[in-house]
Amino acid sequence: MSEVKENIIQVNKFLHDYVAKEPKSREYSRNTTNAYGGDLENMLAGACNGCLKKCNRDFTQAIYCQNAVSTLMSMSIRGSVVIMHGPIGCGSQNHGLEGRTKLASIHRGLEPEEAIWLSSNMNEDDVVLGGGRNLKAAILKAQEEFDPSCIFVLNSCAPGVIGDDIEGIIEEMRSKVKATIIPLHCPGFMAKVFTSAYDVVYHGVLQNFQFTQDDGEFGLDKTLPDYEEKRAQLTEKKNKTVNLFVASSISAYDEKEIIRLLNKLGLHVQTFIEYRSPEELKNVTNAALNVCLCHVHDIYFVNYLKEQFGMPYITPSIPIGISATNKFITEIAEFFGLKKEAEELTKKETEKVLRAVEPIKERIEGKTALISGGYLRNGSTALLLNDIGVKVLGFRHFNYDEFGNELFKEVKETIGNVTNSVSTQASELVNLLQKIQPDLCLTHPGAGVWIAKTGTPTLTLFSENFSYFGYRGVFEVARRVDRTLKNRKYVENLKDNVELPFTNEWYEKNPYHYISDFRIDEEEKIS
């Protein structure tokens, strides 16, 4: 195996304290911003100079809460129970999250589990006197009624404000329950950048779950007559094993596509950490290489595995689109000395998918799109759309940091210096749509309702039900773009019959009007 090349992300430039009570939010650990308005060129210049972190808003309606993301990741761990420490309203989104985790499990061939969550149900008195008594009762109830493998305790805003000592409470309770208890410090007010939740969950996992630093014995009984033979087989397998780190936004079909391609190179694949049990997580060190399918999601953990266990990792661009998939497969193959095999595979697969999308491309070429969601998906999806003839007019990212610069330099060179914002505000998205009038908008699930009401056809940027990754994803996205553009009647009816809650005066303003610092001039035209 070759040495790992210099990673796109140099996460070591920021100091992560893996033994601290909680990780720092990404505004501090990665200089991540959630507020910017302008174009690609200025965004890249600001990120390169460390200036984007200075962006603020004069007005904010709402932002995504890291507590909800922490809940989704926690629920995906097999055999887990989630305790929401706070008022019961903090679990209002959990019923919807259960549906996602069940569907994801079914698609992966797993027995679907009920998503079990409890609340410490803090009231007005508890906010004054503390919620420790409620939390202890919830932990005991979780153990007695559900016998879980692990219990995640999510610290929300109310106990975060009053300073409940959940660490002390959990330490007291560890001897009273069989399950592993994992504290997660994720009050919404602690992070404007909701992707900080990924670091919060991984921080809790790495501090409380057991990982086996493989000593080359694989737990085998040395007295067995075939010990040496089995050990040699397992060692050979480990030396050709890749850990893929997945996320809730990555469908089972996407996993299967990447596993299919790596299997064709003769590599074995393990997936972590979501949809795995604590017992299965012990095997994370039995691999030669860790690979992030989305480094925004997993970089905190793979860097920990490198520091703690010496496991190399790579962070290739998310494999959406032909060029990104080719690079993704090639970079992994080069690590294992399989460059020639990768060239043959990517050539064959590329030719196959180009033949398949050619008739579709003829029908959709020249159409325009806006893309809204996480910046890695946005950039890679823009390159995919460009491959199938759709012109991208602009972006709306939930957040952004300099670790997207390599990707967006390529995007800018490929599609030009288009309008670009970093925003979680529905009002700004709707305003931007009114200004640039795209034929289509691809967006994070949940935001499509705002887009459809403007009369703009919309597709989800990711979904558990569809393919986006690899060569199969190129064909599937092209096919769905074609079908969506043919069927506009529904969104046209919505536009004619539903009134959005924004005034005409708002639509006359620049969509970036309330974003300060890097805000563009009011008179500047949105291209």
Salt bridges, closest charged atoms under 4 A:
GLU22 OE2 - LYS21 NZ 3.85
ASP58 OD2 - ARG519 NH1 2.98
GLU98 OE2 - LYS102 NZ 3.84
GLU113 OE2 - ARG78 NE 3.72
GLU114 OE2 - LYS102 NZ 3.08
GLU145 OE2 - LYS141 NZ 2.51
ASP147 OD1 - LYS178 NZ 3.23
ASP164 OD2 - HIS85 NE2 2.93
GLU167 OE2 - HIS185 NE2 2.70
GLU171 OE2 - ARG174 NE 2.85
GLU172 OE1 - LYS136 NZ 3.20
GLU172 OE2 - LYS176 NZ 3.82
ASP199 OD1 - ARG26 NH2 2.78
ASP214 OD2 - LYS238 NZ 3.09
GLU217 OE1 - ARG231 NE 3.91
ASP226 OD2 - LYS230 NZ 3.62
GLU255 OE2 - ARG108 NH2 2.64
GLU257 OE1 - ARG260 NE 3.01
GLU274 OE2 - HIS297 NE2 3.04
GLU279 OE1 - LYS282 NZ 3.37
ASP298 OD1 - HIS297 ND1 2.52
GLU334 OE1 - LYS5 NZ 2.97
GLU349 OE2 - ARG260 NH1 3.03
GLU351 OE2 - LYS347 NZ 2.92
ASP401 OD2 - ARG30 NE 3.02
GLU402 OE1 - LYS13 NZ 3.17
GLU406 OE2 - LYS409 NZ 3.88
GLU410 OE1 - LYS327 NZ 3.16
GLU428 OE2 - ARG57 NH1 2.52
GLU464 OE2 - HIS107 ND1 3.42
GLU464 OE2 - ARG108 NH1 3.24
GLU476 OE1 - ARG479 NH2 2.85
ASP482 OD2 - ARG363 NH2 2.73
ASP482 OD2 - LYS486 NZ 3.57
GLU492 OE2 - ARG488 NE 3.43
GLU522 OE2 - HIS513 ND1 2.92
